[in-house]
């Protein structure tokens, strides 16, 4: 699997993502700086977490308007898989590639802890390594993860299976509506999620629950 990791000022989880992709795919991803207008031929583009541009204006708002994001849109339109984690999710929403908005946590506090996720839809390119209804562990670290979307859009998303992950067993860390933790676009090739699966992919992390997201994408690409 050939992959690319976007790099923007303020993102600080790119090294974790590079390490995870290298370990799982056996091939180091290319890195793409914010001013690039083209992305090499890859199977997966990842926008990692952090605090792009210091979270000024709104989280991800400035990053979403960088030249590289137009290249991401073009690749996604051609079916390339795109994964946005934490700030990456916020960037995808701000770029109009995923529906909804990510607001300040209900507690108004930064949250860094482990949560539990329910796999709501196991029939996506990012979740086929799991069983529907499976509960997995995953860490979170964010201040603005409170997902909101209008009722009409939410109903359409649910009908299409776009809600992929929910916080489970009372572990919702941010007040997200219906405990939503991750969603895909209508085509199913763009996933945004607040939890950090790259930080739970090997025994040294204390578990491998996050590995299935990357393994699923790899299996689909290899098929």
Rosetta silent file (secondary structure, phi, psi, omega in degrees, C-alpha in Angstrom):
SEQUENCE: XXXXXXXXXXXXXXXXXXXXXXXXXXXXXXXXXXXXXXXXXXXXXXXXXXXXXXXXXXXXXXXXXXXXXXXXXXXXXXXXXXXXXXXXXXXXXXXXXXXXXXXXXXXXXXXXXXXXXXXXXXXXXXXXXXXXXXXXXXXXXXXXXXXXXXXXXXXXXXXXXXXXXXXXXXXXXXXXXXXXXXXXXXXXXXXXXXXXXXXXXXXXXXXXXXXXXXXXXXXXXXX
SCORE:     score description
SCORE:     0.000 S_00000001
   1 L     0.000  122.921  175.142    0.000    0.000    0.000 S_00000001
   2 L   -91.152  129.863 -177.081    1.397    3.366   -1.040 S_00000001
   3 E  -133.473  163.432  177.652    0.364    6.124    1.327 S_00000001
   4 E  -135.317  141.999  176.881    0.915    9.832    1.902 S_00000001
   5 E  -118.075  124.685  178.338    0.813   11.877    5.101 S_00000001
   6 E   -76.309  145.028  176.697    0.010   15.585    4.926 S_00000001
   7 E  -126.939  126.031  178.462    2.154   17.996    6.928 S_00000001
   8 L  -135.058  155.747  177.672    0.961   21.444    7.979 S_00000001
   9 L   -57.134  128.087  178.038    2.199   23.935   10.592 S_00000001
  10 L    98.758  -19.994  174.723    0.937   22.871   14.004 S_00000001
  11 E   -71.506  131.620 -176.092    0.206   19.229   13.197 S_00000001
  12 L  -127.775   11.413  179.808    2.122   17.160   15.740 S_00000001
  13 L  -114.276   14.038 -178.340    0.909   13.609   15.205 S_00000001
  14 H   -66.491  -36.646 -179.415    2.457   13.062   11.793 S_00000001
  15 H   -65.927  -39.068  176.784    5.354   11.001   13.180 S_00000001
  16 H   -61.769  -42.375 -178.133    2.960    8.655   14.962 S_00000001
  17 H   -68.687  -40.948  178.338    0.985    8.210   11.741 S_00000001
  18 H   -61.063  -43.328  179.909    4.124    7.656    9.656 S_00000001
  19 H   -63.378  -42.094 -179.217    5.315    5.006   12.121 S_00000001
  20 H   -65.470  -45.757 -179.188    1.923    3.231   12.081 S_00000001
  21 H   -65.446  -37.417  178.653    1.655    3.180    8.293 S_00000001
  22 H   -65.509  -44.654 -178.161    5.221    1.966    7.925 S_00000001
  23 H   -66.027  -41.562 -174.038    4.736   -0.857   10.409 S_00000001
  24 H   -79.660  -40.643 -176.291    1.419   -2.042    8.990 S_00000001
  25 H   -92.011  -18.725 -176.548    2.083   -1.672    5.263 S_00000001
  26 L    79.690    8.582 -178.122    5.816   -2.363    5.297 S_00000001
  27 L  -141.237  126.683 -179.871    6.404    0.800    3.291 S_00000001
  28 L   -66.368  137.167  178.192    7.099    4.294    4.583 S_00000001
  29 L   -73.590  156.772  169.977    4.565    6.896    3.409 S_00000001
  30 E   -80.887  152.677  175.368    5.576    9.946    1.437 S_00000001
  31 E  -107.437  141.696 -174.975    5.088   13.276    3.179 S_00000001
  32 E  -126.815  119.736 -178.279    3.329   16.141    1.429 S_00000001
  33 E   -78.788  156.261 -172.641    3.741   19.752    2.563 S_00000001
  34 L   -57.703  -27.269 -176.400    0.812   22.164    2.719 S_00000001
  35 L   -88.386   -4.638 -179.896    1.893   24.237   -0.295 S_00000001
  36 L   -67.747  144.339  178.913    2.071   21.287   -2.693 S_00000001
  37 L  -109.023   -1.976  176.720   -0.510   21.302   -5.461 S_00000001
  38 L  -136.025  148.773  176.694   -0.042   17.684   -6.480 S_00000001
  39 L  -120.225  133.930 -179.821    0.046   14.415   -4.553 S_00000001
  40 L   -58.363  165.671  176.643    1.942   11.384   -5.902 S_00000001
  41 L   -66.469  111.009 -179.871    0.021    8.291   -6.959 S_00000001
  42 L  -136.281  167.287  178.380   -0.914    6.659   -3.663 S_00000001
  43 L   -95.521  -23.866 -175.146   -3.663    4.406   -2.335 S_00000001
  44 E  -144.934  131.364  173.842   -4.274    6.246    0.925 S_00000001
  45 E  -112.762  131.097 -179.228   -3.893    9.875    2.027 S_00000001
  46 E  -120.267  132.208  171.895   -3.839   10.597    5.762 S_00000001
  47 E  -107.145  109.690 -173.371   -4.324   13.944    7.487 S_00000001
  48 L   -80.182 -179.583 -177.805   -2.988   13.451   11.023 S_00000001
  49 L   -87.219  176.031  179.759   -3.919   15.129   14.275 S_00000001
  50 E   141.800 -145.972 -177.036   -2.551   18.159   16.056 S_00000001
  51 L  -139.464   68.333 -175.613   -3.371   21.841   16.112 S_00000001
  52 H   -55.582  130.072 -179.378   -2.932   23.149   12.573 S_00000001
  53 H    54.023   32.063  176.541   -2.311   26.889   12.601 S_00000001
  54 H    65.725   17.017 -178.113   -2.859   26.913   16.356 S_00000001
  55 H    60.328   25.731  177.040   -6.594   26.210   15.875 S_00000001
  56 L   -67.276  157.823 -173.540   -7.123   29.884   15.039 S_00000001
  57 L    63.433  -86.478  170.807  -10.540   30.920   13.643 S_00000001
  58 L  -140.112  154.534 -179.411  -11.940   27.363   13.924 S_00000001
  59 L   -58.230  121.955  177.442  -10.077   24.089   14.213 S_00000001
  60 L    86.199   -7.408 -173.363   -8.966   23.123   10.708 S_00000001
  61 L   -66.041  -42.398 -179.837  -10.418   26.220    9.036 S_00000001
  62 L   -73.332  -45.273 -179.326   -7.109   27.657    7.802 S_00000001
  63 H   -57.957  -36.782 -177.808   -5.620   24.271    6.906 S_00000001
  64 H   -63.315  -17.000 -177.510   -8.698   23.432    4.820 S_00000001
  65 H  -105.308   10.659  176.855   -7.863   26.343    2.542 S_00000001
  66 L   -78.211  152.447 -176.913   -4.264   25.403    1.860 S_00000001
  67 H   -52.666  -37.168 -175.326   -3.298   24.435   -1.735 S_00000001
  68 H   -62.111  -26.821 -176.310   -2.712   20.791   -0.838 S_00000001
  69 H   -70.389  -27.699  174.278   -6.357   20.306    0.092 S_00000001
  70 H   -66.092  -37.154  176.300   -7.479   20.902   -3.484 S_00000001
  71 H   -65.578  -36.555  177.684   -5.152   18.074   -4.480 S_00000001
  72 H   -64.864  -43.788  178.092   -6.729   15.909   -1.763 S_00000001
  73 H   -58.258  -43.907 -178.377  -10.208   16.678   -3.125 S_00000001
  74 H   -64.350  -41.212  178.321   -9.127   15.703   -6.622 S_00000001
  75 H   -66.002  -43.023 -179.732   -7.630   12.415   -5.423 S_00000001
  76 H   -62.936  -38.167  179.546  -10.719   11.606   -3.345 S_00000001
  77 H   -63.740  -23.563  178.582  -12.968   12.278   -6.353 S_00000001
  78 L   -92.247    2.674  175.897  -10.984    9.612   -8.215 S_00000001
  79 L    99.836   -0.117  177.159  -11.574    7.083   -5.438 S_00000001
  80 L   -65.158  139.993 -178.724   -8.341    7.399   -3.474 S_00000001
  81 E   -77.964  139.486 -179.567   -8.934    6.658    0.206 S_00000001
  82 E  -130.128  129.955  178.110   -8.568    9.564    2.638 S_00000001
  83 E  -122.188  124.488  174.949   -8.345    9.271    6.421 S_00000001
  84 E  -116.902  123.264 -177.382   -8.514   12.294    8.711 S_00000001
  85 E  -113.199  127.259  176.824   -7.804   11.759   12.405 S_00000001
  86 L    58.368 -109.248  177.847   -8.672   14.340   15.082 S_00000001
  87 H   -60.072  -29.943  175.215   -7.520   17.652   13.580 S_00000001
  88 H   -62.093  -38.140  175.257   -7.518   15.796   10.256 S_00000001
  89 H   -63.489  -46.206  179.302  -11.236   15.128   10.756 S_00000001
  90 H   -60.117  -39.747  178.849  -11.788   18.803   11.519 S_00000001
  91 H   -64.762  -42.977  179.366   -9.900   19.768    8.353 S_00000001
  92 H   -62.644  -38.774  177.789  -12.001   17.412    6.210 S_00000001
  93 H   -66.561  -46.513 -179.610  -15.204   18.913    7.626 S_00000001
  94 H   -64.229  -28.718  179.110  -13.964   22.470    7.096 S_00000001
  95 L   -81.935   -2.799  179.766  -12.959   21.527    3.542 S_00000001
  96 L    77.851   15.223 -179.341  -16.500   20.329    2.809 S_00000001
  97 L   -89.445  -14.898  174.627  -15.372   16.753    2.253 S_00000001
  98 L  -137.160  148.471 -178.670  -17.446   15.452    5.171 S_00000001
  99 L   -77.484  161.762  172.175  -20.764   16.737    6.536 S_00000001
 100 L    98.322 -168.535  179.516  -21.318   18.360    9.900 S_00000001
 101 E  -147.354  152.158  176.815  -19.280   20.472   12.292 S_00000001
 102 E  -115.579  112.412 -173.402  -16.941   19.798   15.192 S_00000001
 103 E  -102.312  175.683  177.102  -17.622   22.106   18.112 S_00000001
 104 L   -58.625  140.582  176.515  -15.999   22.736   21.492 S_00000001
 105 L   -52.146  144.518 -178.283  -16.229   19.778   23.880 S_00000001
 106 L   -58.670  -30.497  179.524  -19.316   19.972   26.089 S_00000001
 107 L   -77.651  -11.917 -174.572  -17.051   20.126   29.152 S_00000001
 108 L    62.928   21.914 -179.705  -15.163   23.082   27.606 S_00000001
 109 L  -126.339  150.347  171.591  -11.993   21.189   28.520 S_00000001
 110 L   -67.374  136.291 -177.795   -9.296   19.400   26.572 S_00000001
 111 E  -119.941  126.865  176.763   -9.795   15.643   26.945 S_00000001
 112 E  -133.710  106.155 -174.660   -6.982   13.076   26.752 S_00000001
 113 E  -165.839  174.866  173.362   -8.061    9.554   27.687 S_00000001
 114 E   -95.481  138.772  177.140   -8.959    6.139   26.359 S_00000001
 115 E  -124.454  175.237  173.800  -12.517    5.577   25.149 S_00000001
 116 E  -114.184  141.469 -178.755  -14.499    2.687   23.744 S_00000001
 117 E  -121.356  139.673  170.418  -15.917    2.692   20.233 S_00000001
 118 E   -97.478  131.614  175.397  -18.728    0.684   18.699 S_00000001
 119 E   -80.804  102.876 -175.598  -18.226   -0.306   15.071 S_00000001
 120 L   -77.591  -38.900 -179.433  -21.594    0.808   13.656 S_00000001
 121 L  -129.767  109.516 -179.381  -20.861   -0.104   10.042 S_00000001
 122 L   -94.281    8.851 -178.334  -18.372   -2.905    9.384 S_00000001
 123 L  -110.378   49.043  174.898  -18.979   -2.830    5.642 S_00000001
 124 L  -125.514  166.649 -179.118  -16.686    0.058    4.718 S_00000001
 125 L   -65.722  -12.308 -177.877  -13.183    0.164    3.293 S_00000001
 126 L  -108.625   -4.727 -172.481  -11.915    1.175    6.735 S_00000001
 127 L  -130.185    8.207 -174.540  -13.797   -1.249    8.992 S_00000001
 128 L   -68.768  -14.542  176.744  -13.922   -4.660    7.322 S_00000001
 129 L   -78.614   -7.582 -179.416  -11.403   -6.074    9.774 S_00000001
 130 L  -109.894  169.032  173.250  -14.014   -5.632   12.517 S_00000001
 131 L  -102.356  144.620  177.518  -17.427   -7.128   13.195 S_00000001
 132 L   -60.434  131.987 -177.694  -20.514   -4.939   13.241 S_00000001
 133 L    87.993   -6.123  179.657  -21.292   -4.025   16.832 S_00000001
 134 L   -63.972  141.746  176.923  -17.766   -4.843   17.971 S_00000001
 135 E  -103.264  125.280  178.824  -16.446   -2.699   20.811 S_00000001
 136 E  -123.803  159.740  175.859  -12.847   -1.544   20.490 S_00000001
 137 E   -93.784  149.512  176.948  -10.567    0.641   22.591 S_00000001
 138 E  -164.170  139.185  177.891   -9.029    3.842   21.230 S_00000001
 139 E   -81.780  152.459  172.678   -7.352    6.941   22.726 S_00000001
 140 E  -127.461  155.393  176.007   -8.614   10.489   22.185 S_00000001
 141 E  -158.520   92.298 -176.462   -6.895   13.848   22.660 S_00000001
 142 E  -158.741  163.280  178.742   -8.912   16.890   21.603 S_00000001
 143 L  -114.063  -19.315 -175.732  -10.637   20.087   22.635 S_00000001
 144 L  -133.909   72.574 -177.827  -13.154   20.372   19.786 S_00000001
 145 L  -119.208   12.362 -175.772  -14.621   16.947   19.055 S_00000001
 146 E   -79.404   94.999 -172.994  -18.297   17.598   19.705 S_00000001
 147 E   -76.016  134.108  177.881  -19.829   16.421   16.409 S_00000001
 148 E  -138.930  142.107  173.593  -23.009   18.083   15.195 S_00000001
 149 L  -150.553  150.397 -178.191  -25.014   17.814   11.995 S_00000001
 150 L   -64.473  151.339 -172.661  -28.521   18.952   11.086 S_00000001
 151 H   -57.079  -43.413 -177.519  -31.309   16.414   11.618 S_00000001
 152 H   -64.068  -42.896  178.414  -32.191   16.012    7.951 S_00000001
 153 H   -66.460  -40.428  179.589  -28.569   15.408    6.975 S_00000001
 154 H   -60.421  -43.559  179.510  -28.092   13.038    9.898 S_00000001
 155 H   -60.924  -43.468  179.049  -31.053   10.911    8.837 S_00000001
 156 H   -64.035  -39.518  178.313  -29.664   10.645    5.316 S_00000001
 157 H   -62.771  -43.543  179.864  -26.251    9.740    6.706 S_00000001
 158 H   -65.526  -40.430  179.328  -27.713    7.005    8.880 S_00000001
 159 H   -62.507  -32.913 -178.385  -29.735    5.624    5.982 S_00000001
 160 L   -92.204    0.889  179.218  -26.556    5.430    3.885 S_00000001
 161 L    73.503   27.343 -176.836  -24.451    3.906    6.645 S_00000001
 162 L   -80.973  -18.207  173.995  -22.161    6.929    6.906 S_00000001
 163 E   -81.160  113.978 -170.672  -21.976    6.816   10.704 S_00000001
 164 E  -103.181  -40.316 -179.347  -19.112    4.368   11.198 S_00000001
 165 E  -128.451  141.880  170.423  -18.046    4.708   14.843 S_00000001
 166 E  -126.611  147.815  170.427  -19.884    5.695   18.026 S_00000001
 167 E   -66.949  136.014 -173.146  -18.520    6.208   21.515 S_00000001
 168 L  -119.079  159.905  172.446  -19.669    3.207   23.534 S_00000001
 169 L    54.809   41.351  174.808  -20.417    2.264   27.123 S_00000001
 170 L    70.758   22.576 -176.404  -20.793    5.826   28.367 S_00000001
 171 L  -101.606   11.345  178.240  -17.310    6.948   27.259 S_00000001
 172 L   -54.075  116.919 -173.241  -18.395    9.877   25.043 S_00000001
 173 L   -93.595   -2.903 -169.312  -15.677   12.439   25.886 S_00000001
 174 L  -138.731   -3.342 -178.956  -17.086   15.504   24.135 S_00000001
 175 L    85.989   10.054 -179.052  -20.899   15.519   23.993 S_00000001
 176 L   -51.422  135.795 -177.082  -21.022   14.515   20.321 S_00000001
 177 H   -62.569  137.606 -178.272  -24.611   14.004   19.142 S_00000001
 178 H    53.008   24.589  177.237  -25.717   10.368   19.158 S_00000001
 179 H    61.819   26.244 -175.973  -22.189    9.558   20.424 S_00000001
 180 E   -69.050  128.154 -179.050  -20.817    9.893   16.870 S_00000001
 181 E  -117.027  -18.651 -178.658  -17.045    9.390   16.733 S_00000001
 182 E  -162.165  140.661 -178.860  -16.404    8.804   13.025 S_00000001
 183 E  -137.990  157.643  174.485  -18.178    9.226    9.682 S_00000001
 184 E  -115.798  163.542  174.546  -17.535    8.547    5.998 S_00000001
 185 L   -76.638  176.049 -177.821  -18.556   10.457    2.893 S_00000001
 186 L   -61.234  -36.201 -179.277  -21.297    9.206    0.570 S_00000001
 187 L   -75.390  -18.819  177.101  -18.784    7.378   -1.636 S_00000001
 188 L    84.805    5.852 -177.652  -17.297    5.659    1.409 S_00000001
 189 L  -104.995    2.305  177.005  -13.664    6.447    0.601 S_00000001
 190 E  -123.899  118.927 -179.991  -13.185    9.367    3.023 S_00000001
 191 E  -117.061  131.033  170.863  -13.237    8.668    6.774 S_00000001
 192 E  -119.334  135.903  179.571  -12.986   11.248    9.529 S_00000001
 193 E  -149.453  145.694  179.290  -12.704   10.249   13.175 S_00000001
 194 L   -80.195  -40.152  179.481  -11.714   11.975   16.397 S_00000001
 195 L   -65.527  161.925 -174.241  -10.002    9.009   18.157 S_00000001
 196 E  -107.576   88.181 -179.919   -6.391    8.107   17.314 S_00000001
 197 H   -66.860  -24.235 -178.583   -6.184    4.513   15.974 S_00000001
 198 H   -66.154  -14.869 -179.157   -2.501    4.995   15.097 S_00000001
 199 H   -99.508   15.802  174.841   -1.721    4.986   18.823 S_00000001
 200 L  -147.588   63.842 -175.834   -3.091    1.498   19.452 S_00000001
 201 L  -125.036    1.726  179.282   -1.620   -0.718   16.733 S_00000001
 202 E  -152.521  163.347 -175.371    1.036   -2.818   18.535 S_00000001
 203 H   -56.915  -34.610 -179.650    1.681   -4.527   21.842 S_00000001
 204 H   -62.383  -21.856  177.639    3.979   -1.695   22.966 S_00000001
 205 H   -84.377  -11.661 -176.243    0.922    0.585   22.884 S_00000001
 206 L    97.782    8.443  179.102   -1.007   -1.747   25.173 S_00000001
 207 E   162.879  171.224 -176.440   -3.185   -3.226   22.434 S_00000001
 208 L  -126.613   21.796 -174.342   -3.880   -3.474   18.725 S_00000001
 209 L   -61.726  -29.400 -178.176   -7.523   -2.380   18.480 S_00000001
 210 L   -80.792  -13.331 -174.565   -6.735    0.500   16.112 S_00000001
 211 H   -62.939  -31.268 -175.321   -4.832   -1.645   13.652 S_00000001
 212 H   -60.843  -29.048  179.949   -7.982   -2.875   11.902 S_00000001
 213 H   -64.677  -44.611  179.365   -8.680    0.524   10.328 S_00000001
 214 H   -74.866  -38.502  179.398   -5.379    0.468    8.458 S_00000001
 215 H   -64.928  -37.106  177.861   -5.518   -3.280    7.817 S_00000001
 216 H   -61.211  -48.398  179.687   -8.993   -2.900    6.315 S_00000001
 217 H   -61.512  -40.512 -179.530   -7.805   -0.251    3.860 S_00000001
 218 H   -64.272  -42.210 -179.973   -4.774   -2.377    2.980 S_00000001
 219 H   -64.612  -40.633  179.589   -6.918   -5.455    2.331 S_00000001
 220 H   -64.757  -42.444 -179.349   -9.300   -3.505    0.085 S_00000001
 221 H   -65.530  -38.280 -177.420   -6.433   -2.071   -1.919 S_00000001
 222 H   -75.833  -19.192 -175.800   -4.787   -5.462   -2.319 S_00000001
 223 L   -65.863    0.000    0.000   -8.029   -7.148   -3.420 S_00000001
